[in-house]
Amino acid sequence: MTGSFTLVDSLALGDLQVFLGRAARVDEGSVRLIGGAGVLAVYVSVLHPAGLLDQSPTVLGLRTFALASKDDFDAVVPVRSLLGRIESAVEASADTFGEPITVSLPMSVSTVTWAAITPPRGGWAAIDSVSSEVLEQAAREGIEEVASAIPDGVGEAIVHKVRTEVWGRPLDEPDYLPAGAGFAAVSLGFLGDDEAASIFESGAWTRLTTKRGHVLVKRRAWSVAR
């Protein structure tokens, strides 16, 4: 496996830095990087099951970036460690605007359960759309509910239980999407003013797509296509 990746320029590097910074505020765990055919796919987790009996939906964020090379790799690394490498690369590239920039990868981790599940690359069928207002409202109400339901100093298990109940709850419309999809779209910066998110389906996965990124939701294997 490669020990680094090279983005096309400092603008792409800065964009990746912002995305991972947002992701780290939601979950300080790990990030999955898949490189191939000149594209870097960056997956982060917003919500995922804690074990086999956990009924939480899997909600991932995805951004893609152009690579300066066509190396193939698949790595799962700590998000904070990668951010540190990126910050160093940003400082080193201050006088190299427009040139490719290489970022070294931290040591991989192998205990991240959500990273073992790869969303489909193809076979997506457009089925619907949802307004940014609906997603923003779900995120806002959920954030308020989580904050009021979790007192200071509670254990991680209780925090996860509350987050699962709130973010696993279906939207009013479309009701096949969990509220966590709205939370992901807002917290990762994927929504713009008056922008609707397109909805796609492939197998057990549903994808929300805007100009700024993708939210991937893994659900039970039933079709919502009409």
Secondary structure, 3 states (H helix, E strand, C coil): CCCEEEECCHHHHHHHHHHHHHHHHHCCCEEEEEEECCEEEEEEEEECCCCCCCCCCEEEEEEEEEECCCCCEEEEEEHHHHHHHHHHHHHHCCCCCCCCEEEECCCCCCCCCHHHCCCCCCCCEEEEEECHHHHHHHHHHHHHHHHHHCCCCCCHHHHHHHHHHHHCCECCCCCCCEHHHHHHHHHCCCCCCCCCEEEEEECCEEEEEECCEEEEEECCCCCCCC
